[in-house]
């Protein structure tokens, strides 16, 4: 990462944590500072990656094996890194990603029970050694996640239809990531008021990018 002028900021958390809202707000705040940030999501961001997203999220629960799921996520990521993230970082932009490699560790590693060391090796390979400078993990309880998701009239995707045990394992995974990489991954209380959380995150990001 030393060769890049830009910064990669990633947002993580279980469904309903508010990460997408906060990613958008960070994008808006950086724009106000006169920067040219780039906001992306995973899986997605390129033509191929968006098609893979449809396969992953629109399929029926149980119709995609855990290994296939892992490889599809990584394929979508490989496209996104090569075509979007890598060039943007070389141009000195701040890239904000709604999910990235930690999602795979939390969901496919802790959630699906796949080998975490193998997942990290694949992540390293497809990301061309790119790692986030800062990862914001929004932590909420499973009960709060369910409450928020039920308050939105949106059809659940394949992952959102998973069991409580699955999501409990994912939450454990995110906390483990935060505990093991304290310099990069920062755990925020996702139950805080949205505006307060926005300001806390922005202050932390400004430290990272020396703004």
C-alpha positions as CSV (number, residue, x, y, z in Angstrom):
1,X,0.0,0.0,0.0
2,X,3.0,2.3,0.4
3,X,3.0,3.0,-3.4
4,X,-0.5,4.3,-3.4
5,X,-1.4,8.0,-2.8
6,X,-5.0,7.2,-2.0
7,X,-6.8,5.6,1.0
8,X,-9.2,2.7,1.2
9,X,-11.9,3.0,3.9
10,X,-14.2,0.1,4.4
11,X,-17.5,-0.3,6.3
12,X,-18.6,-3.6,7.8
13,X,-21.4,-5.0,9.9
14,X,-24.4,-7.3,9.8
15,X,-27.5,-6.5,7.8
16,X,-29.3,-3.6,9.4
17,X,-26.2,-2.2,11.1
18,X,-26.4,1.1,9.2
19,X,-23.1,0.7,7.4
20,X,-24.5,1.8,4.0
21,X,-26.0,5.0,5.5
22,X,-22.7,5.8,7.2
23,X,-20.7,5.1,4.1
24,X,-22.8,7.5,2.1
25,X,-22.5,10.2,4.8
26,X,-18.8,9.8,4.9
27,X,-18.7,10.2,1.1
28,X,-20.8,13.4,1.5
29,X,-18.5,14.8,4.2
30,X,-15.4,14.2,2.2
31,X,-17.0,15.9,-0.8
32,X,-17.6,18.9,1.4
33,X,-13.9,19.0,2.2
34,X,-13.1,19.4,-1.5
35,X,-12.0,15.8,-2.1
36,X,-13.0,13.5,-4.8
37,X,-14.0,10.3,-3.0
38,X,-15.3,7.1,-4.6
39,X,-18.1,5.2,-3.1
40,X,-18.5,1.5,-4.0
41,X,-20.3,-1.6,-2.7
42,X,-19.5,-5.3,-2.5
43,X,-20.4,-7.4,-4.3
44,X,-20.8,-5.1,-7.3
45,X,-19.2,-2.1,-8.8
46,X,-18.5,-3.4,-12.3
47,X,-20.7,-5.1,-14.9
48,X,-19.4,-8.6,-14.1
49,X,-19.5,-8.0,-10.4
50,X,-23.1,-6.8,-10.4
51,X,-24.1,-9.9,-12.3
52,X,-22.4,-12.1,-9.7
53,X,-24.2,-10.0,-7.0
54,X,-27.5,-11.0,-8.6
55,X,-26.5,-14.7,-8.4
56,X,-25.4,-14.5,-4.8
57,X,-28.3,-12.5,-3.4
58,X,-31.3,-13.3,-5.6
59,X,-30.9,-17.1,-5.5
60,X,-32.9,-19.1,-3.0
61,X,-31.5,-19.9,0.5
62,X,-29.4,-23.1,0.3
63,X,-29.2,-23.1,-3.5
64,X,-25.5,-22.0,-3.5
65,X,-22.9,-24.1,-1.6
66,X,-20.6,-22.4,0.9
67,X,-17.5,-23.0,-1.3
68,X,-19.3,-21.7,-4.4
69,X,-20.5,-18.7,-2.5
70,X,-16.9,-17.9,-1.3
71,X,-15.5,-18.2,-4.8
72,X,-18.3,-16.0,-6.3
73,X,-17.6,-13.3,-3.8
74,X,-13.9,-13.4,-4.5
75,X,-14.4,-13.3,-8.2
76,X,-16.6,-10.2,-7.9
77,X,-13.9,-8.7,-5.6
78,X,-11.1,-9.4,-8.1
79,X,-13.0,-7.5,-10.8
80,X,-13.7,-4.6,-8.5
81,X,-10.1,-4.3,-7.3
82,X,-8.6,-4.6,-10.7
83,X,-10.9,-2.2,-12.6
84,X,-12.0,0.3,-9.9
85,X,-10.1,0.3,-6.6
86,X,-6.6,-0.2,-7.9
87,X,-6.7,2.7,-10.4
88,X,-8.5,5.0,-7.9
89,X,-5.9,4.5,-5.2
90,X,-3.1,5.2,-7.7
91,X,-4.9,8.4,-8.6
92,X,-4.8,9.4,-4.9
93,X,-8.6,9.2,-4.3
94,X,-10.3,8.1,-1.1
95,X,-12.2,4.9,-1.8
96,X,-15.1,4.1,0.5
97,X,-16.3,0.5,0.2
98,X,-19.6,-0.8,1.6
99,X,-18.2,-4.2,2.6
100,X,-14.8,-5.7,1.7
101,X,-12.6,-8.6,2.7
102,X,-13.7,-8.7,6.3
103,X,-17.2,-9.5,5.2
104,X,-15.9,-12.7,3.7
105,X,-14.0,-13.6,6.9
106,X,-17.1,-12.9,9.0
107,X,-19.8,-14.5,6.7
108,X,-18.0,-17.3,4.9
109,X,-15.4,-18.0,7.6
110,X,-17.3,-17.6,10.9
111,X,-20.8,-17.9,9.5
112,X,-20.3,-20.8,7.0
113,X,-17.4,-22.4,8.9
114,X,-15.0,-22.3,6.0
115,X,-11.2,-22.2,6.7
116,X,-10.4,-18.7,7.7
117,X,-6.7,-19.0,6.9
118,X,-7.6,-20.1,3.3
119,X,-10.1,-17.2,3.0
120,X,-7.4,-14.7,4.0
121,X,-5.0,-16.2,1.5
122,X,-7.5,-15.8,-1.3
123,X,-8.3,-12.3,-0.2
124,X,-4.6,-11.4,-0.3
125,X,-4.4,-12.9,-3.8
126,X,-7.4,-11.2,-5.4
127,X,-6.8,-7.9,-3.7
128,X,-3.3,-7.6,-5.3
129,X,-1.9,-7.0,-1.7
130,X,-4.3,-4.0,-1.2
131,X,-5.6,-3.7,2.4
132,X,-7.9,-1.1,3.9
133,X,-6.3,1.7,5.7
134,X,-9.2,1.9,8.1
135,X,-12.2,-0.4,8.6
136,X,-15.3,0.8,10.4
137,X,-17.3,-2.0,12.0
138,X,-20.8,-1.1,13.1
139,X,-21.8,-3.4,16.0
140,X,-25.4,-4.0,16.8
141,X,-27.2,-6.9,18.4
142,X,-29.0,-9.6,16.5
143,X,-32.3,-8.4,18.0
144,X,-31.7,-4.8,16.8
145,X,-30.7,-6.1,13.3
146,X,-34.0,-8.0,13.1
147,X,-36.0,-5.0,14.3
148,X,-34.5,-2.7,11.8
149,X,-34.9,-5.2,8.9
150,X,-38.5,-5.9,9.8
151,X,-39.2,-2.1,9.8
152,X,-38.3,-1.9,6.2
153,X,-40.7,-3.2,3.5
154,X,-38.0,-4.8,1.4
155,X,-37.9,-8.4,0.2
156,X,-35.1,-10.3,2.0
157,X,-32.2,-11.5,-0.1
158,X,-30.7,-15.0,0.2
159,X,-28.2,-14.0,3.0
160,X,-30.8,-12.0,5.0
161,X,-32.9,-15.2,5.1
162,X,-30.2,-17.0,7.1
163,X,-30.8,-18.3,10.6
164,X,-30.1,-16.5,13.9
165,X,-27.3,-18.9,14.6
166,X,-25.6,-17.9,11.4
167,X,-25.9,-14.2,12.1
168,X,-24.7,-14.7,15.7
169,X,-21.6,-16.3,14.3
170,X,-21.1,-13.4,12.0
171,X,-21.3,-10.9,14.8
172,X,-18.7,-13.0,16.7
173,X,-16.5,-12.9,13.6
174,X,-16.6,-9.1,13.4
175,X,-15.7,-8.7,17.0
176,X,-12.8,-11.1,16.6
177,X,-11.6,-9.1,13.6
178,X,-11.7,-5.9,15.7
179,X,-9.9,-7.5,18.6
180,X,-7.1,-9.0,16.4
181,X,-6.4,-5.9,14.2
182,X,-6.9,-2.9,16.5
183,X,-4.8,-0.5,14.4
184,X,-7.0,-1.0,11.3
185,X,-10.5,-2.2,12.4
186,X,-12.5,0.0,14.8
187,X,-15.7,-1.1,16.4
188,X,-18.4,1.5,16.7
189,X,-21.7,1.1,18.6
190,X,-24.2,1.0,15.7
191,X,-27.1,1.7,18.1
192,X,-26.0,5.3,18.6
193,X,-28.0,8.1,16.9
194,X,-27.1,8.3,13.2
195,X,-25.9,11.9,13.4
196,X,-23.6,11.3,16.4
197,X,-22.2,8.1,14.8
198,X,-21.6,10.1,11.6
199,X,-19.5,12.6,13.4
200,X,-17.5,10.0,15.4
201,X,-16.7,8.2,12.2
202,X,-15.7,11.3,10.3
203,X,-13.3,12.3,13.1
204,X,-11.7,8.9,13.0
205,X,-11.4,9.0,9.2
206,X,-9.8,12.5,9.3
207,X,-7.0,11.0,11.6
208,X,-6.4,8.2,9.1
209,X,-6.2,10.4,6.0
210,X,-4.5,13.4,7.8
211,X,-7.3,15.8,6.9
